């Protein structure tokens, strides 16, 4: 499997990364690279998403990966945190994504943040022709402003995700696992 990595240090501050493409609902959302003096931020930068509508499905994919013919098997490792207002905000990885807004196809995994104070859920979800189908979910208490890691893996019909708080060791087991045959292509 080809490995890709970015800590966003190569990108311009206060701008969307130029080699990433917005997916599904592209209105009322901004994706910007931000500088940070915060300890633990690799490269000193991070990607910030600011959606104005929590109910819309927003996605951002890296063009380098979009061009990889072997991308149906994928593992994404990302560090996220929720800082915001009440409402549901999903900061999750997606794979095998395609389709237009309201007709999305994708597997999605990670932390779904609900409300403020934030209470989280780890989940694996499938969207087929825009229809949501929960594959597996577990309550996962989160704290607003705290960083969490997500490892999301798609391999064949196997879907897996695990989450853990930054600073804790990565768990040896998966938070959620499911099997599904709905979306097989890259």
N, C-alpha and C positions, 0 to 999 in steps of 0.2 A: 504494500500500500504506500503510495506517495505521501510524504509528509509536507504540510504547509504550516507556516508559523508567521504571525505578526504580533508585535506589541504596539503597533500603530506609531512607532517612533519615526517611521519614514514618511508619515503623512503631515500635511499642513494643518496647523491649529485652526479651529473654528470653521472647518470645512468638511463636507462629506468626502470620504476617501474616493478618489477618482476612478479606481478600478473595482468598485463594488456597485451592484445594481439593486435598486429597490424592487421588491416583489409585492404583488397583490395590491393592497390599498396603499397608494403612494401619496395621497393628499393628507394634509394635516399632520405630518410627522416630519421631524428633522433628525438627521443622523450627523453628528459632528464629532470630530476628533478634538479632545480637550487635553491640555497639559495639566499635570498634577505634581505637586511637590510631596504628595502623600507617600509614606513608606509602603513598600510592597507593590507598587505599580511598576511593572517591568517597562523599561524604556521611557518612563515618566509621562506616558500618555495613555488615554483610554477612549473608547468609543461611547458616546452618549446618545441615547435615543430619547426623544421627547415627543410622544404621541399626544395629540389633543383629544383622541377618542380611544378609550380603552376597549371598546367593543369591536373595533376594526382589526383585521389581521394584517399586520405589517411585517415585512421580512426584508433582510438585506443579505445578499449572497456575494461571495468573493468571486470575481470573474475568473481568476486563475483556476479555481476548483470547478467552476462551471464548465471549463474546457477539458477537464480530465474524464476520459471515457470510462475509467474504472471507479467513478465516484458513487456508484450504488452501494459499495461497501465503504462506510465512513465512520470515523470516530472524531468527535469534536470535544475539545477541552476548553472551557471558558470560565472566566471569573466575572461574577455579576453582583450587583447590589441594587436594591430598590431604595430610592430616596424620593418621596413624593407624597401625594395626597391620596385621599380615599379612592377606592375603586380597584378593579382588578387590573393588574399589570403583569404580563407574562414576559419573563426574560428567559427564553428557552431556545435551545438549538433546534434546527430543522434539517431534514435530509430528504432526498428524493422529491424535492419540491418542484411543482409545475402548476400550470393553469393560471387563469385570470382571477381577479377579485370576485368573491362569491362562488367561485368554481375551483378553489384551491385543491391541490393534491399534495400531501406531505405527511411525514411522520415528524412529531414534535416531542421533545423531552426536556425536562428540567424543573425549575421551580416556578409555580404560579403564585404570585403575591396577591393577597386579597385584603383590601382595606387598610386603614391606619387606626390603631396600631396594626402592623402587618402580621397576618397569620398566613403561613405558606402551606403549599401542597406540592409534593413531588408527583409528577405524572408522566405518563406516556400517552400520547394522543395521536389519532389519525384523522386527517381531513381528506375525504374523498368527494370530489365534485362539490366542495364547500361544506359538506356535512360533517359535523363533529362527531367523533366516536372515541370515548375514553377507553383505553386499553388497561390501564392500571394506575392507581393513585393511593397515596398515603399522606396523612397529615404530617407536615414538617414545620414546626414552629420557627419563625424567622424574626429578626429584629430589623426595623427600618434603619438603613445606613450601614448595615454589616455586610461584608463581602462574603460570598459563597462561591464554591467551585461546582461546576457541573461537568460530568463526563457522559457523553451521549454516544451510543454505538448502534449502528445498523450493519448487519451482516446476514445476507440471505433473508430468511424469514424471521430472524432474531432481532428484537428491539430491546435495548437496555439503557438504563440511566442510573447514575448515582450522584448524590450531592453531599457536600460537607462544608462546614464553616471554615473559612480561611484561617490558617494557623493550626488546625487539627490535622492529623494524618488522614490520608485518603482511605476510606473504608475498603476492605477486601471483598465485600459483597455488594451486589447491585441493590439500589433502593427500589427499583421497579424493573420487571422483566415481562415481556410478552412475545407472542409469536403471531405473525400476521402475513398473509400472502397478497393483500390488496394492491400494494405498490411495489413492484419488483424492479422497474427500470430506474436508471439514473435520472 
